[in-house]
Amino acid sequence: MTLRLAPEVLAYFRSQGRGWQTLLNDALKRLVSRRRKVA
């Protein structure tokens, strides 16, 4: 899978150090959950 992110988004998550991919995944899951509640 390829996912294109804005450079500043990627930089932010990578700056969080080890586990940044998990943090990004968690943030995306929260976004999906919130959007499902609105729809």
mmCIF entry with sequence, helices, sheets and N, C-alpha, C, O atoms, coordinates in Angstrom:
data_MODEL
# 
_entry.id   MODEL 
# 
_entity.id                         1 
_entity.type                       polymer 
_entity.pdbx_number_of_molecules   1 
# 
_entity_poly.entity_id                      1 
_entity_poly.type                           'polypeptide(L)' 
_entity_poly.nstd_linkage                   no 
_entity_poly.nstd_monomer                   no 
_entity_poly.pdbx_seq_one_letter_code       MTLRLAPEVLAYFRSQGRGWQTLLNDALKRLVSRRRKVA 
_entity_poly.pdbx_seq_one_letter_code_can   MTLRLAPEVLAYFRSQGRGWQTLLNDALKRLVSRRRKVA 
_entity_poly.pdbx_strand_id                 A 
# 
loop_
_entity_poly_seq.entity_id 
_entity_poly_seq.num 
_entity_poly_seq.mon_id 
_entity_poly_seq.hetero 
1 1  MET n 
1 2  THR n 
1 3  LEU n 
1 4  ARG n 
1 5  LEU n 
1 6  ALA n 
1 7  PRO n 
1 8  GLU n 
1 9  VAL n 
1 10 LEU n 
1 11 ALA n 
1 12 TYR n 
1 13 PHE n 
1 14 ARG n 
1 15 SER n 
1 16 GLN n 
1 17 GLY n 
1 18 ARG n 
1 19 GLY n 
1 20 TRP n 
1 21 GLN n 
1 22 THR n 
1 23 LEU n 
1 24 LEU n 
1 25 ASN n 
1 26 ASP n 
1 27 ALA n 
1 28 LEU n 
1 29 LYS n 
1 30 ARG n 
1 31 LEU n 
1 32 VAL n 
1 33 SER n 
1 34 ARG n 
1 35 ARG n 
1 36 ARG n 
1 37 LYS n 
1 38 VAL n 
1 39 ALA n 
# 
_struct_asym.id          A 
_struct_asym.entity_id   1 
# 
loop_
_struct_conf.conf_type_id 
_struct_conf.id 
_struct_conf.pdbx_PDB_helix_id 
_struct_conf.beg_label_comp_id 
_struct_conf.beg_label_asym_id 
_struct_conf.beg_label_seq_id 
_struct_conf.pdbx_beg_PDB_ins_code 
_struct_conf.end_label_comp_id 
_struct_conf.end_label_asym_id 
_struct_conf.end_label_seq_id 
_struct_conf.pdbx_end_PDB_ins_code 
_struct_conf.beg_auth_comp_id 
_struct_conf.beg_auth_asym_id 
_struct_conf.beg_auth_seq_id 
_struct_conf.end_auth_comp_id 
_struct_conf.end_auth_asym_id 
_struct_conf.end_auth_seq_id 
_struct_conf.pdbx_PDB_helix_class 
_struct_conf.details 
_struct_conf.pdbx_PDB_helix_length 
HELX_P HELX_P1 AA1 PRO A 7  ? SER A 15 ? PRO A 7  SER A 15 1 ? 9  
HELX_P HELX_P2 AA2 TRP A 20 ? VAL A 38 ? TRP A 20 VAL A 38 1 ? 19 
# 
_struct_conf_type.id          HELX_P 
_struct_conf_type.criteria    ? 
_struct_conf_type.reference   ? 
# 
loop_
_atom_site.group_PDB 
_atom_site.id 
_atom_site.type_symbol 
_atom_site.label_atom_id 
_atom_site.label_alt_id 
_atom_site.label_comp_id 
_atom_site.label_asym_id 
_atom_site.label_entity_id 
_atom_site.label_seq_id 
_atom_site.pdbx_PDB_ins_code 
_atom_site.Cartn_x 
_atom_site.Cartn_y 
_atom_site.Cartn_z 
_atom_site.occupancy 
_atom_site.B_iso_or_equiv 
_atom_site.pdbx_formal_charge 
_atom_site.auth_seq_id 
_atom_site.auth_comp_id 
_atom_site.auth_asym_id 
_atom_site.auth_atom_id 
_atom_site.pdbx_PDB_model_num 
ATOM 1   N N  . MET A 1 1  ? 0.836   -1.168 0.000  1.00 0.00 ? 1  MET A N  1 
ATOM 2   C CA . MET A 1 1  ? 0.000   0.000  0.000  1.00 0.00 ? 1  MET A CA 1 
ATOM 3   C C  . MET A 1 1  ? 0.883   1.234  0.000  1.00 0.00 ? 1  MET A C  1 
ATOM 4   O O  . MET A 1 1  ? 1.927   1.271  0.651  1.00 0.00 ? 1  MET A O  1 
ATOM 5   N N  . THR A 1 2  ? 0.453   2.228  -0.731 1.00 0.00 ? 2  THR A N  1 
ATOM 6   C CA . THR A 1 2  ? 1.137   3.517  -0.741 1.00 0.00 ? 2  THR A CA 1 
ATOM 7   C C  . THR A 1 2  ? 0.182   4.569  -0.211 1.00 0.00 ? 2  THR A C  1 
ATOM 8   O O  . THR A 1 2  ? -0.978  4.627  -0.618 1.00 0.00 ? 2  THR A O  1 
ATOM 9   N N  . LEU A 1 3  ? 0.668   5.393  0.690  1.00 0.00 ? 3  LEU A N  1 
ATOM 10  C CA . LEU A 1 3  ? -0.138  6.463  1.267  1.00 0.00 ? 3  LEU A CA 1 
ATOM 11  C C  . LEU A 1 3  ? 0.662   7.749  1.156  1.00 0.00 ? 3  LEU A C  1 
ATOM 12  O O  . LEU A 1 3  ? 1.775   7.839  1.673  1.00 0.00 ? 3  LEU A O  1 
ATOM 13  N N  . ARG A 1 4  ? 0.107   8.729  0.494  1.00 0.00 ? 4  ARG A N  1 
ATOM 14  C CA . ARG A 1 4  ? 0.800   10.008 0.340  1.00 0.00 ? 4  ARG A CA 1 
ATOM 15  C C  . ARG A 1 4  ? 0.329   10.974 1.423  1.00 0.00 ? 4  ARG A C  1 
ATOM 16  O O  . ARG A 1 4  ? -0.862  11.253 1.562  1.00 0.00 ? 4  ARG A O  1 
ATOM 17  N N  . LEU A 1 5  ? 1.281   11.467 2.170  1.00 0.00 ? 5  LEU A N  1 
ATOM 18  C CA . LEU A 1 5  ? 0.990   12.412 3.250  1.00 0.00 ? 5  LEU A CA 1 
ATOM 19  C C  . LEU A 1 5  ? 1.691   13.728 2.962  1.00 0.00 ? 5  LEU A C  1 
ATOM 20  O O  . LEU A 1 5  ? 2.734   13.759 2.309  1.00 0.00 ? 5  LEU A O  1 
ATOM 21  N N  . ALA A 1 6  ? 1.114   14.808 3.450  1.00 0.00 ? 6  ALA A N  1 
ATOM 22  C CA . ALA A 1 6  ? 1.780   16.104 3.351  1.00 0.00 ? 6  ALA A CA 1 
ATOM 23  C C  . ALA A 1 6  ? 3.093   16.019 4.126  1.00 0.00 ? 6  ALA A C  1 
ATOM 24  O O  . ALA A 1 6  ? 3.144   15.411 5.195  1.00 0.00 ? 6  ALA A O  1 
ATOM 25  N N  . PRO A 1 7  ? 4.148   16.621 3.597  1.00 0.00 ? 7  PRO A N  1 
ATOM 26  C CA . PRO A 1 7  ? 5.448   16.549 4.266  1.00 0.00 ? 7  PRO A CA 1 
ATOM 27  C C  . PRO A 1 7  ? 5.410   16.979 5.727  1.00 0.00 ? 7  PRO A C  1 
ATOM 28  O O  . PRO A 1 7  ? 6.085   16.387 6.569  1.00 0.00 ? 7  PRO A O  1 
ATOM 29  N N  . GLU A 1 8  ? 4.621   18.010 6.032  1.00 0.00 ? 8  GLU A N  1 
ATOM 30  C CA . GLU A 1 8  ? 4.578   18.486 7.416  1.00 0.00 ? 8  GLU A CA 1 
ATOM 31  C C  . GLU A 1 8  ? 3.869   17.495 8.335  1.00 0.00 ? 8  GLU A C  1 
ATOM 32  O O  . GLU A 1 8  ? 4.199   17.404 9.517  1.00 0.00 ? 8  GLU A O  1 
ATOM 33  N N  . VAL A 1 9  ? 2.905   16.759 7.808  1.00 0.00 ? 9  VAL A N  1 
ATOM 34  C CA . VAL A 1 9  ? 2.220   15.732 8.600  1.00 0.00 ? 9  VAL A CA 1 
ATOM 35  C C  . VAL A 1 9  ? 3.196   14.603 8.912  1.00 0.00 ? 9  VAL A C  1 
ATOM 36  O O  . VAL A 1 9  ? 3.308   14.163 10.056 1.00 0.00 ? 9  VAL A O  1 
ATOM 37  N N  . LEU A 1 10 ? 3.891   14.145 7.895  1.00 0.00 ? 10 LEU A N  1 
ATOM 38  C CA . LEU A 1 10 ? 4.869   13.082 8.086  1.00 0.00 ? 10 LEU A CA 1 
ATOM 39  C C  . LEU A 1 10 ? 5.970   13.525 9.050  1.00 0.00 ? 10 LEU A C  1 
ATOM 40  O O  . LEU A 1 10 ? 6.372   12.764 9.930  1.00 0.00 ? 10 LEU A O  1 
ATOM 41  N N  . ALA A 1 11 ? 6.451   14.743 8.883  1.00 0.00 ? 11 ALA A N  1 
ATOM 42  C CA . ALA A 1 11 ? 7.509   15.256 9.761  1.00 0.00 ? 11 ALA A CA 1 
ATOM 43  C C  . ALA A 1 11 ? 7.050   15.288 11.212 1.00 0.00 ? 11 ALA A C  1 
ATOM 44  O O  . ALA A 1 11 ? 7.806   14.929 12.115 1.00 0.00 ? 11 ALA A O  1 
ATOM 45  N N  . TYR A 1 12 ? 5.805   15.719 11.436 1.00 0.00 ? 12 TYR A N  1 
ATOM 46  C CA . TYR A 1 12 ? 5.294   15.768 12.805 1.00 0.00 ? 12 TYR A CA 1 
ATOM 47  C C  . TYR A 1 12 ? 5.306   14.383 13.437 1.00 0.00 ? 12 TYR A C  1 
ATOM 48  O O  . TYR A 1 12 ? 5.848   14.200 14.527 1.00 0.00 ? 12 TYR A O  1 
ATOM 49  N N  . PHE A 1 13 ? 4.712   13.413 12.760 1.00 0.00 ? 13 PHE A N  1 
ATOM 50  C CA . PHE A 1 13 ? 4.627   12.083 13.347 1.00 0.00 ? 13 PHE A CA 1 
ATOM 51  C C  . PHE A 1 13 ? 6.005   11.455 13.506 1.00 0.00 ? 13 PHE A C  1 
ATOM 52  O O  . PHE A 1 13 ? 6.265   10.805 14.519 1.00 0.00 ? 13 PHE A O  1 
ATOM 53  N N  . ARG A 1 14 ? 6.886   11.630 12.541 1.00 0.00 ? 14 ARG A N  1 
ATOM 54  C CA . ARG A 1 14 ? 8.230   11.061 12.668 1.00 0.00 ? 14 ARG A CA 1 
ATOM 55  C C  . ARG A 1 14 ? 9.000   11.716 13.810 1.00 0.00 ? 14 ARG A C  1 
ATOM 56  O O  . ARG A 1 14 ? 9.844   11.078 14.439 1.00 0.00 ? 14 ARG A O  1 
ATOM 57  N N  . SER A 1 15 ? 8.712   12.985 14.077 1.00 0.00 ? 15 SER A N  1 
ATOM 58  C CA . SER A 1 15 ? 9.413   13.689 15.162 1.00 0.00 ? 15 SER A CA 1 
ATOM 59  C C  . SER A 1 15 ? 9.021   13.148 16.537 1.00 0.00 ? 15 SER A C  1 
ATOM 60  O O  . SER A 1 15 ? 9.691   13.434 17.529 1.00 0.00 ? 15 SER A O  1 
ATOM 61  N N  . GLN A 1 16 ? 7.948   12.373 16.600 1.00 0.00 ? 16 GLN A N  1 
ATOM 62  C CA . GLN A 1 16 ? 7.506   11.793 17.870 1.00 0.00 ? 16 GLN A CA 1 
ATOM 63  C C  . GLN A 1 16 ? 8.368   10.604 18.287 1.00 0.00 ? 16 GLN A C  1 
ATOM 64  O O  . GLN A 1 16 ? 8.242   10.097 19.402 1.00 0.00 ? 16 GLN A O  1 
ATOM 65  N N  . GLY A 1 17 ? 9.237   10.169 17.391 1.00 0.00 ? 17 GLY A N  1 
ATOM 66  C CA . GLY A 1 17 ? 10.170  9.090  17.721 1.00 0.00 ? 17 GLY A CA 1 
ATOM 67  C C  . GLY A 1 17 ? 9.581   7.710  17.506 1.00 0.00 ? 17 GLY A C  1 
ATOM 68  O O  . GLY A 1 17 ? 8.629   7.509  16.753 1.00 0.00 ? 17 GLY A O  1 
ATOM 69  N N  . ARG A 1 18 ? 10.191  6.776  18.201 1.00 0.00 ? 18 ARG A N  1 
ATOM 70  C CA . ARG A 1 18 ? 9.794   5.374  18.073 1.00 0.00 ? 18 ARG A CA 1 
ATOM 71  C C  . ARG A 1 18 ? 8.285   5.219  18.299 1.00 0.00 ? 18 ARG A C  1 
ATOM 72  O O  . ARG A 1 18 ? 7.725   5.771  19.246 1.00 0.00 ? 18 ARG A O  1 
ATOM 73  N N  . GLY A 1 19 ? 7.655   4.471  17.426 1.00 0.00 ? 19 GLY A N  1 
ATOM 74  C CA . GLY A 1 19 ? 6.221   4.258  17.533 1.00 0.00 ? 19 GLY A CA 1 
ATOM 75  C C  . GLY A 1 19 ? 5.386   5.273  16.758 1.00 0.00 ? 19 GLY A C  1 
ATOM 76  O O  . GLY A 1 19 ? 4.163   5.304  16.895 1.00 0.00 ? 19 GLY A O  1 
ATOM 77  N N  . TRP A 1 20 ? 6.044   6.106  15.943 1.00 0.00 ? 20 TRP A N  1 
ATOM 78  C CA . TRP A 1 20 ? 5.309   7.145  15.222 1.00 0.00 ? 20 TRP A CA 1 
ATOM 79  C C  . TRP A 1 20 ? 4.257   6.561  14.292 1.00 0.00 ? 20 TRP A C  1 
ATOM 80  O O  . TRP A 1 20 ? 3.206   7.170  14.092 1.00 0.00 ? 20 TRP A O  1 
ATOM 81  N N  . GLN A 1 21 ? 4.522   5.396  13.722 1.00 0.00 ? 21 GLN A N  1 
ATOM 82  C CA . GLN A 1 21 ? 3.540   4.791  12.813 1.00 0.00 ? 21 GLN A CA 1 
ATOM 83  C C  . GLN A 1 21 ? 2.287   4.361  13.570 1.00 0.00 ? 21 GLN A C  1 
ATOM 84  O O  . GLN A 1 21 ? 1.174   4.472  13.055 1.00 0.00 ? 21 GLN A O  1 
ATOM 85  N N  . THR A 1 22 ? 2.473   3.875  14.782 1.00 0.00 ? 22 THR A N  1 
ATOM 86  C CA . THR A 1 22 ? 1.330   3.507  15.620 1.00 0.00 ? 22 THR A CA 1 
ATOM 87  C C  . THR A 1 22 ? 0.534   4.752  15.995 1.00 0.00 ? 22 THR A C  1 
ATOM 88  O O  . THR A 1 22 ? -0.697  4.725  15.992 1.00 0.00 ? 22 THR A O  1 
ATOM 89  N N  . LEU A 1 23 ? 1.224   5.839  16.316 1.00 0.00 ? 23 LEU A N  1 
ATOM 90  C CA . LEU A 1 23 ? 0.535   7.096  16.631 1.00 0.00 ? 23 LEU A CA 1 
ATOM 91  C C  . LEU A 1 23 ? -0.286  7.584  15.440 1.00 0.00 ? 23 LEU A C  1 
ATOM 92  O O  . LEU A 1 23 ? -1.417  8.040  15.605 1.00 0.00 ? 23 LEU A O  1 
ATOM 93  N N  . LEU A 1 24 ? 0.284   7.486  14.249 1.00 0.00 ? 24 LEU A N  1 
ATOM 94  C CA . LEU A 1 24 ? -0.428  7.893  13.041 1.00 0.00 ? 24 LEU A CA 1 
ATOM 95  C C  . LEU A 1 24 ? -1.650  7.009  12.818 1.00 0.00 ? 24 LEU A C  1 
ATOM 96  O O  . LEU A 1 24 ? -2.728  7.511  12.502 1.00 0.00 ? 24 LEU A O  1 
ATOM 97  N N  . ASN A 1 25 ? -1.491  5.722  12.978 1.00 0.00 ? 25 ASN A N  1 
ATOM 98  C CA . ASN A 1 25 ? -2.612  4.796  12.823 1.00 0.00 ? 25 ASN A CA 1 
ATOM 99  C C  . ASN A 1 25 ? -3.715  5.110  13.832 1.00 0.00 ? 25 ASN A C  1 
ATOM 100 O O  . ASN A 1 25 ? -4.895  5.127  13.480 1.00 0.00 ? 25 ASN A O  1 
ATOM 101 N N  . ASP A 1 26 ? -3.335  5.356  15.075 1.00 0.00 ? 26 ASP A N  1 
ATOM 102 C CA . ASP A 1 26 ? -4.322  5.678  16.110 1.00 0.00 ? 26 ASP A CA 1 
ATOM 103 C C  . ASP A 1 26 ? -5.070  6.973  15.783 1.00 0.00 ? 26 ASP A C  1 
ATOM 104 O O  . ASP A 1 26 ? -6.282  7.059  15.978 1.00 0.00 ? 26 ASP A O  1 
ATOM 105 N N  . ALA A 1 27 ? -4.349  7.970  15.289 1.00 0.00 ? 27 ALA A N  1 
ATOM 106 C CA . ALA A 1 27 ? -4.986  9.241  14.923 1.00 0.00 ? 27 ALA A CA 1 
ATOM 107 C C  . ALA A 1 27 ? -5.978  9.033  13.780 1.00 0.00 ? 27 ALA A C  1 
ATOM 108 O O  . ALA A 1 27 ? -7.065  9.612  13.790 1.00 0.00 ? 27 ALA A O  1 
ATOM 109 N N  . LEU A 1 28 ? -5.618  8.225  12.814 1.00 0.00 ? 28 LEU A N  1 
ATOM 110 C CA . LEU A 1 28 ? -6.523  7.951  11.697 1.00 0.00 ? 28 LEU A CA 1 
ATOM 111 C C  . LEU A 1 28 ? -7.750  7.174  12.156 1.00 0.00 ? 28 LEU A C  1 
ATOM 112 O O  . LEU A 1 28 ? -8.858  7.424  11.681 1.00 0.00 ? 28 LEU A O  1 
ATOM 113 N N  . LYS A 1 29 ? -7.560  6.238  13.073 1.00 0.00 ? 29 LYS A N  1 
ATOM 114 C CA . LYS A 1 29 ? -8.702  5.479  13.591 1.00 0.00 ? 29 LYS A CA 1 
ATOM 115 C C  . LYS A 1 29 ? -9.667  6.387  14.347 1.00 0.00 ? 29 LYS A C  1 
ATOM 116 O O  . LYS A 1 29 ? -10.882 6.229  14.229 1.00 0.00 ? 29 LYS A O  1 
ATOM 117 N N  . ARG A 1 30 ? -9.136  7.342  15.126 1.00 0.00 ? 30 ARG A N  1 
ATOM 118 C CA . ARG A 1 30 ? -10.003 8.287  15.838 1.00 0.00 ? 30 ARG A CA 1 
ATOM 119 C C  . ARG A 1 30 ? -10.793 9.148  14.850 1.00 0.00 ? 30 ARG A C  1 
ATOM 120 O O  . ARG A 1 30 ? -11.976 9.414  15.059 1.00 0.00 ? 30 ARG A O  1 
ATOM 121 N N  . LEU A 1 31 ? -10.137 9.578  13.782 1.00 0.00 ? 31 LEU A N  1 
ATOM 122 C CA . LEU A 1 31 ? -10.806 10.377 12.765 1.00 0.00 ? 31 LEU A CA 1 
ATOM 123 C C  . LEU A 1 31 ? -11.946 9.594  12.118 1.00 0.00 ? 31 LEU A C  1 
ATOM 124 O O  . LEU A 1 31 ? -13.044 10.122 11.947 1.00 0.00 ? 31 LEU A O  1 
ATOM 125 N N  . VAL A 1 32 ? -11.692 8.354  11.764 1.00 0.00 ? 32 VAL A N  1 
ATOM 126 C CA . VAL A 1 32 ? -12.727 7.512  11.160 1.00 0.00 ? 32 VAL A CA 1 
ATOM 127 C C  . VAL A 1 32 ? -13.894 7.341  12.126 1.00 0.00 ? 32 VAL A C  1 
ATOM 128 O O  . VAL A 1 32 ? -15.053 7.438  11.721 1.00 0.00 ? 32 VAL A O  1 
ATOM 129 N N  . SER A 1 33 ? -13.602 7.093  13.379 1.00 0.00 ? 33 SER A N  1 
ATOM 130 C CA . SER A 1 33 ? -14.649 6.904  14.378 1.00 0.00 ? 33 SER A CA 1 
ATOM 131 C C  . SER A 1 33 ? -15.522 8.153  14.513 1.00 0.00 ? 33 SER A C  1 
ATOM 132 O O  . SER A 1 33 ? -16.748 8.055  14.562 1.00 0.00 ? 33 SER A O  1 
ATOM 133 N N  . ARG A 1 34 ? -14.890 9.323  14.574 1.00 0.00 ? 34 ARG A N  1 
ATOM 134 C CA . ARG A 1 34 ? -15.647 10.577 14.693 1.00 0.00 ? 34 ARG A CA 1 
ATOM 135 C C  . ARG A 1 34 ? -16.502 10.830 13.460 1.00 0.00 ? 34 ARG A C  1 
ATOM 136 O O  . ARG A 1 34 ? -17.649 11.263 13.570 1.00 0.00 ? 34 ARG A O  1 
ATOM 137 N N  . ARG A 1 35 ? -15.947 10.563 12.299 1.00 0.00 ? 35 ARG A N  1 
ATOM 138 C CA . ARG A 1 35 ? -16.701 10.812 11.062 1.00 0.00 ? 35 ARG A CA 1 
ATOM 139 C C  . ARG A 1 35 ? -17.875 9.860  10.929 1.00 0.00 ? 35 ARG A C  1 
ATOM 140 O O  . ARG A 1 35 ? -18.918 10.240 10.397 1.00 0.00 ? 35 ARG A O  1 
ATOM 141 N N  . ARG A 1 36 ? -17.728 8.645  11.394 1.00 0.00 ? 36 ARG A N  1 
ATOM 142 C CA . ARG A 1 36 ? -18.837 7.689  11.326 1.00 0.00 ? 36 ARG A CA 1 
ATOM 143 C C  . ARG A 1 36 ? -19.983 8.131  12.222 1.00 0.00 ? 36 ARG A C  1 
ATOM 144 O O  . ARG A 1 36 ? -21.149 7.933  11.882 1.00 0.00 ? 36 ARG A O  1 
ATOM 145 N N  . LYS A 1 37 ? -19.661 8.729  13.365 1.00 0.00 ? 37 LYS A N  1 
ATOM 146 C CA . LYS A 1 37 ? -20.693 9.198  14.293 1.00 0.00 ? 37 LYS A CA 1 
ATOM 147 C C  . LYS A 1 37 ? -21.471 10.367 13.700 1.00 0.00 ? 37 LYS A C  1 
ATOM 148 O O  . LYS A 1 37 ? -22.665 10.512 13.963 1.00 0.00 ? 37 LYS A O  1 
ATOM 149 N N  . VAL A 1 38 ? -20.809 11.200 12.903 1.00 0.00 ? 38 VAL A N  1 
ATOM 150 C CA . VAL A 1 38 ? -21.435 12.369 12.294 1.00 0.00 ? 38 VAL A CA 1 
ATOM 151 C C  . VAL A 1 38 ? -22.326 11.953 11.131 1.00 0.00 ? 38 VAL A C  1 
ATOM 152 O O  . VAL A 1 38 ? -23.392 12.535 10.927 1.00 0.00 ? 38 VAL A O  1 
ATOM 153 N N  . ALA A 1 39 ? -21.902 10.964 10.378 1.00 0.00 ? 39 ALA A N  1 
ATOM 154 C CA . ALA A 1 39 ? -22.632 10.555 9.159  1.00 0.00 ? 39 ALA A CA 1 
ATOM 155 C C  . ALA A 1 39 ? -23.930 9.857  9.448  1.00 0.00 ? 39 ALA A C  1 
ATOM 156 O O  . ALA A 1 39 ? -24.639 9.463  8.521  1.00 0.00 ? 39 ALA A O  1 
# 
